[in-house]
Amino acid sequence: MKRPDSKAVSRILLAALGLVIVATFSCHDTALAQGAAAPGGMVFPNVQVGLGASQQPEDFAITLQLLFLMTILTLAPSILIMTTCFTRIVVVFHFLRQAMGTQGMPANQLLIGLALFLTFYIMSPVWTQINDDALQPYLRHDITQQVAFERGIEPLRKFMFSQVREKDLSLFVFMSNMDKPSTAGEVPTLVLIPAFIISELRLAFQIGFLIYLPFIMIDMIVSSVLLSMGMMMLPPIIISLPFKVLLFVMVDGWYLLVSSLMRSFS
């Protein structure tokens, strides 16, 4: 049996697609005409999105506000990750999994979910203050949008200042070519956020190094025992993994790790 030409098949598919589109629009126009002619007929709403001239400046302002809102919603995950304690927690969790050598267990979804709930717990006083001082007064129309933003960013800046390292903050102040600020209020938020991020990464890597130490000792002991027994073909990770899990369970590792992480933010 002769195999059909791919170009002929493509032409047939395009022709069929064109017929379907034409038939769909024909049925749509017929249904609208019948619905308009018949009293009490069901007519579905027509939604149109387009660009056109407007005589009212308020329409353009509303469009800009919607665009700004969509941008904020797109950047919301990054804002949640980079300006809270989420970075330190999730990096430490991944260091723990790599040190134990359990590959994909716990799963990424589980680690990220636990990190998110710990972030909500640790950041709840900050978000409560933002809601009470900025969001609720703005929704009641007691303050303007600019005042709400200034009140809302202040608790978050206070949290980041409590965790940022002075050396990292000085680096970004120097790179921004600005005068040396005399108070914390003179430091721009765009300078504070990257300094806070690298401070969190530095501390997370320090904690990850301390987590690695006991598990590396187990790997070295198991490798030395296997080498002395002449079992060089047996991978040490197969033998050391149960001992790592046993050690982590015996010392109540999750309790120690989570409690240490939460105390590091106090």
C-alpha positions, -999 to 999 in steps of 0.1 A, spaced: 0 0 0 14 34 -11 21 58 17 2 91 13 22 123 6 27 145 37 20 176 16 -13 162 4 -23 153 39 -15 188 51 -36 203 23 -65 180 33 -63 190 70 -61 227 62 -91 224 39 -111 206 66 -101 231 92 -113 259 69 -146 242 63 -151 238 101 -143 275 107 -167 286 80 -195 263 92 -190 275 128 -193 312 119 -223 305 97 -241 287 125 -231 314 149 -246 342 126 -277 321 120 -283 315 157 -278 352 165 -303 362 138 -328 337 150 -324 348 186 -329 384 177 -359 377 155 -377 354 179 -392 370 210 -378 356 242 -350 339 223 -318 331 242 -289 353 231 -254 347 245 -234 377 256 -206 388 232 -173 397 248 -149 419 228 -114 431 236 -98 458 215 -81 491 212 -101 523 204 -102 560 210 -117 572 243 -129 607 251 -126 601 289 -91 601 306 -105 579 333 -108 549 309 -71 551 302 -63 553 340 -84 522 346 -65 504 319 -32 513 334 -44 501 369 -54 467 354 -21 464 337 -3 472 369 -24 447 388 -17 419 363 20 427 366 19 425 404 1 391 402 28 378 379 56 389 402 38 379 434 56 345 437 90 362 433 81 388 459 69 361 483 101 341 478 127 369 478 114 392 505 105 366 532 122 338 550 113 313 523 147 314 506 167 303 537 142 275 546 139 259 512 177 260 506 184 243 539 158 216 532 175 208 498 209 207 515 194 182 540 181 159 512 214 160 494 234 153 525 213 123 534 215 110 498 178 101 496 175 114 460 139 125 455 126 118 489 111 139 504 97 151 471 101 187 460 63 194 464 66 183 501 96 204 508 83 235 491 49 230 508 65 227 543 87 257 535 57 278 525 37 269 557 68 278 578 71 310 559 34 319 566 40 311 603 71 331 607 59 361 586 24 362 601 32 391 625 46 411 596 16 404 573 -8 411 602 7 445 607 6 452 570 -31 443 569 -40 464 600 -19 495 591 -21 496 553 -46 473 536 -77 477 558 -75 515 560 -70 517 522 -100 495 516 -120 518 539 -108 548 519 -92 563 550 -58 567 533 -45 571 498 -27 545 477 7 561 483 2 562 520 -9 526 520 22 515 501 45 534 525 28 519 555 27 484 540 64 483 530 76 495 564 71 462 584 86 442 555 117 466 555 120 462 592 121 424 589 147 425 561 168 450 581 168 426 611 182 397 589 205 415 564 242 416 569 258 451 571 286 440 547 261 430 520 241 461 525 272 483 521 281 465 489 248 474 472 249 510 486 284 514 471 273 499 437 243 522 435 267 553 436 245 569 463 256 589 494 262 568 525 229 567 544 229 578 580 197 560 590 179 528 579 151 549 565 174 564 539 182 530 523 161 525 492 141 493 491 156 483 457 190 483 475 177 465 506 161 435 487 192 422 469 213 426 500 188 407 520 187 379 494 224 373 494 225 374 532 198 347 533 218 326 508 250 330 528 234 319 561 215 290 543 248 277 529 264 279 564 236 259 579 238 234 550 275 229 557 268 221 593 242 196 582 266 179 558 293 172 585 277 142 604 265 126 572 300 129 556 315 112 587 291 83 582 301 80 545 338 81 554 334 54 581 314 31 558 338 36 530 368 27 552 351 -4 565 342 -16 531 377 -10 518 393 -28 547 370 -58 540 379 -58 503 344 -51 492 354 -24 467 327 -32 442 299 -25 467 288 12 465 292 28 500 260 48 496 239 16 497 253 8 532 255 43 546 220 54 536 202 33 563 226 46 589 220 82 579 183 77 581 186 60 615 208 88 628 184 114 616 154 96 633 172 90 665 182 126 671 147 138 660 162 156 631 130 174 618 124 189 652 159 201 656 161 215 621 128 233 621 133 247 656 167 259 647 155 276 615 127 293 634 150 305 661 174 319 635 147 345 626 141 357 661 
